[in-house]
């Protein structure tokens, strides 16, 4: 595999075009709950992916049902999944995936790209994950120029809900993973440039307490305090869970209307992180057990709402082999390739749980994700495109 080929030369000429298009994408708000922004951006992507050929299908997702801090039922409508397939009967099939939703609402002051210096740009979602989206599409476009392309089939999944836990796209990702040999996900590298080897699992949960309101001065004893019901739950959970290696964060409590009114409603947001799937599932069962026990003894009643659950992504032997393939290519190109575990989650967790060996930090390099300092190292666009193109090319001879 010669590194001095015309396709690599073509990739080298693309940085300016990639950056220009990426800036326009970043300036287009695609917050996970910005339905119209997601739909209009999906239309832009539909035009873009036509350059790749393949069969494009859009899948509009059903609404995401959730509960707000006031206990009101809420429906979130996202954009569609874009699914592009080419050469599905090839012996080797690669699944390439990334999300196009971001974490910054329309009301946020962080809406547009800002040039920091000649090599660094800031913007909402510039590396998480629109930079990765740009790399994915350009790498596949490069591969489609290869004379050996017929030996490898691919499918691309662009999803609209990863930043809120992939509640609707997870099932589609799981289904398609079973049709492929490897998964490539285009999340950004860690800030030091490392590729993520293994990931903890993450469960986002909401415990809901319903009590009975009463005026503190006139009828205090007739009230049933919903906030105290949550503190009872927290204490019981901590007492039972002492010594556990799981990470449990009681992140947000909301409830009550005034200091002279017994609160009749309160919510608790919990995040659980775990390295092992079995212990993570055990934690979820433990929460249900505690809630059931407290409901038998306490007048205020508790219930559990599961917002999103993504199980851990261990560094399996098959995944290690995939990483070794990428390291070999990186070494040949003179690119640094180091790995680290992380507590963060992404759709790589979902694909791995479906049995697909996956590397999930093939996106742009930079820092500051989910903050107003999110920044891109511009040169990483072509570097990561080369890496991914060369991996696809390497698969054409494995027959």
N, C-alpha and C positions, 0 to 999 in steps of 0.2 A: 504494500500500500504506500504509494509515493505521496509525500507531503507537498511535493511541487507539482500539483495538478491544477488544471484550469478552474476546477470548481472551487478550490481553496482560494485561488486568485480572485474569483468572482466574489466570494464571501468577504475578502479583504476590502473590496470596493464598496461594500454595502453599509458601512457604519453611518455615514451621513444620512442615507435614506432611511435606515432603521431608526435613527434618533429623531428625524423629522416626523415620521409617522407615529412613533412612540409619544412624542410631545402632544400631538393632536389627540391621541387616545387618553393620555393622562388628564388633559384639560376637559375631558368629557366625564362628568360625574356618573359613577356606577356604584354608588352606595347600595348595599345589599337590600335596602328597603325602598330604593328609588326605582319603582317599577318602570316608569317611562324612560328613565335614563338607561336602564338595563336593556329594555326592548330596542331603543333606538341604536344603542351601541352594538347589539347583536346584528342589526341590519348592516352596520358598517363591516362587521366581521364576515357576514355572509358574502359580501362583495370581495373581501380580501381573500377568503379561502378558495374562491373560484380559480385563482391562479394555480392551485395545486392539482386540479382535476379531482377525481374521486366523486363519490355519491354523498351529497349533503342532505341531511334531514334535521329539522328543528323539532324539538320536543318541548312543548309548553308544559310547565310543571303545575300541579295543583297547588292551592294556597297552603301556606305554612300556618298551622293553628298554634297559637301561643297564648300566654296570659300575662298581662301587664302588672305593675306593682300595686294597682288598685283592685286587682282581682277580676278585671274585665277581660273577656275573651277577645282575642285580637287575631286577625288574619293578615299575613304578609304575602304579597304577590311579588314574585321575582321575575326575572327574564327567562328565556328558553335555554335549554341545553342545545348546543350545536354539535352534531355528530357527523364526522366526515370519514368515509371508509374508501380505501383503495387497495386493490388486489387482495381481497379477503381469502382467496384460495391459495395464496403463496404458502410455502412450507414454514417460513418464519414470519411471525406477525408481531408488530410492536404497537403498544398502546401509548399514545402521547397525550398528556392531559394538563390542564391548568384552569384556574377560575378567572373570571373577568369582573367579579364584584370586588368592591373595596370597602374600607371601614369609615370613610369620611362622609358624613351627611351633606346634603345640599347647603345646609345652614352653616357648615364649617367655614372658617376663614381660609382654610388650606384647600385651594381649588385649582391652582395653576402651576405650571412648571416655572422654576426659577433657576437661572444659570449661576452656579457658585464660582466656578472657574472653568478653564478650558476642558477639563476632564470630568467635572462633577456637576450633576443637576439634581435639584430637589423637586418633589412633586408628589401628590397623593396617589399611592399605588404604583409609583414609577418602578419599584422593584417587586412589590407585592400586590399584583403579580403581572402587571402589564409589560414590564421588561421581559419577563419569562415568556409571555404570550408572543412577543415579537421574536424572541429567539426560537421558540418552537416552530412558528410558521416559516421563518427564514431557513431554518435547518432542513425542514421537509422540502421546501422549494429547491434548496441546493441538491438534496438527494434525488429529486425528480429529474435532475440533469445527468445523473449517473447512467452509464451504459449497462450497469448491472442491476438496476432498480427492480426488474421483474422478479428477482429472487426473494424480495422482501415486501410483504404487505404491511399496511399501517392503518390505524384508525386514530382519529383525534377527537377528544371530548373537551369542549369548552363549557364550563359550568358557571352558574350565576349565584351560588349560595354557600360557597366554602367558608366565607368569613363569619357565617352564623352557624357553622357546624355541618354543612352539607346535608340538612335534614331531608331534602327531596332528591338531590342528585346521587346520594350514596347508593341507593338501590340500583340505579342505572350503571354506575361505575362498577359495582360488584358483578352485575350481569355481564358486562362487556369484558371484564378482566378474565373471565373463564374462556374467552376466545383468543387470548393472546399469550405470547411467550415471555415478554418483558414489559414492564411499565416504566415510563419516563415521565416524571412530573416536574414542572418548571417553576417551583418555588425558589426564592432567593437563597444563596449560600448564607451561612452564618457570617456575622460581621468581619471575622478574621479570614474569611474566604474558605472555611472548611465546609465539606460536604457532610450532611447529616447521615450517620450510620444507623442509629436506632432512635426511636421516639417513644416517649411515654404515651399512655392512653389518656384521654380526657373525657370527663362526664360533666356536663353543665346541667344542674338540677335546680328546681324551685320547689321549696316546701311552703305550702299554703296553710295558714291557720285561720279558722273561722270561730269567732266567739260570740259574745252578746254585748252590745253597747249599753252603757248606763251612765247617768250623771254621778260623778264622784261624791258630791255633797249630799244628794238626795237618795240615791239608790245603789251605792257602791257594791253592796253584797249581792245584788241581783245581776251584776255584770260578770262576764266571762272574758278574761283578758287574753287576747290573741297573741300579743307580744310575749307574755309570760309563757304561753304554750310553746312558742319557738325557743325560748331560753331553756325550758325543760328538755326540749328535744336536743339542743346543742350539748347540754350537760350530760344527758344520757349517752349520746353518741361519743363524746370525748371519754367518758368513763369506760365504756365497753371497748373502745378502740385504742386504748393505751398500749404503746409498744408497737403499733402497726407501722410498716414502712411506707404505707400509702400517704400521699399528701392530700390533706383535706382543708380547704379554705372556705370559711364562712364569710363570704365576701360582702353581701349587701343585705341589710334588714330594713324593711319599710313597713310602716303601719301607723295607725292612730290618726286622729284629727286635731285633738287639743289635749292639754294636760289635765283638764277637768272632766274628761270623758274616757271611760273604760274602752280601750280599742276593741272593736269587733272583727277586725281583719288585719292580717299582717303577712308578709312574705319574706322568705329567706332564700337568697341565691347562694348555691354551693358549687364549688369546682373541685373535682377529685382528679388527681393525677396518679398514675400507677405504672410501674415497669412491667407488670405481669397481668395478663388477661384474666387469669383465674382469681387473683386477689381483687382485681377491679370489680369483677362480677360479684364477688363476695361482699364488697362494700355496698353495692347497690341493693343486694338482698338484706343486708344488715339495716340499712335505712328503712326499708319497708317493715322489717320486724319491729324496730323501735317505734315507728309510727303506729303500727297496730296495737302494740302494748300500751302506749300512752293514750290512745283513743279509748281504750277500755277503762282507763282510770280517770281521765280528765274530761271536764265538760266541754272545753274548747277542742274542736276537732282538727286534725291535721290530714293533709293529702299531699301527694308527690306528683310533680309534673316534670317529665324528662324532656329537656330542651334539645340536647344533642349528646350523642355518645360515640366516641371513636376509640377503639381498643388499641393497646400498644402495638408498636411495629418493631419486633425484635430483629437483630442482625443475624439472619438465618444463613446456613451454608450456601443456598442458592443466591441469596442477595449478596453475600461476600464475593461469589464468583462474578456477578454482574459488576460490582465495584472494582474488582481486579481488572476486568476488561477496560473500564474507563480509566483506571490508573495507568495501564499500559499505554493507552492512547495519549494520555496527558504527558507521560514521561517522554514519549516520542516527539511530542510537540513542544516540550520545554515548559509546560504548564504545571503549576503547583497542584498537587492533589493530596489533601489531608482530610481526615475524617474525625468527627466528634459526635457523641450522643447528645440529645437535647430533650427537654421536657415539653417542647412545643409539638403541636399536631398539625396534620394536613391531610389531603386526600391520599397521600402515600400510605397512611395507616389503613385506609379502607381497601385499597388495592392489595396491599400485603395480606390483610386478613382474608381476602378472597383467594389467596394462594398464588398471587402473581409477584415474582421477584421484581422489586421496584427501587429505583434511585429517584429521590424526590427533590433534590436541590440543584437542578440543572438550569435554573433561571439566572437572572442578572445578579451582579455583585454590587454591594453597597452596604448601607446601614440605616438604622432609625425607623424600621418598619412600625406602623401603627402610631407614629408620632409626626409632628409638623416638621421634623428634621429628616424625613425619609429621603434618602439620596442614592443616586446611581453613579457607579463608575462606568463611564461611557464605553471605554475600551472592552468591557466585559461582554458587550453585546456580540461583537464578532468572535471573540475568543470562545465563548460558550456555544455559539452557533457552529464553529469549526469542530469543537469537541463532539457535539451531538451528531453533526453530519458524518464525521469519521466513524462514530460508533455504528450508525445505520449502514454505512458503506462496509464496515467490517463484517456485518451479518450476512452480506450477500455471498460470501464464500463458505459459509458454514452449512454445507449440504452433503 
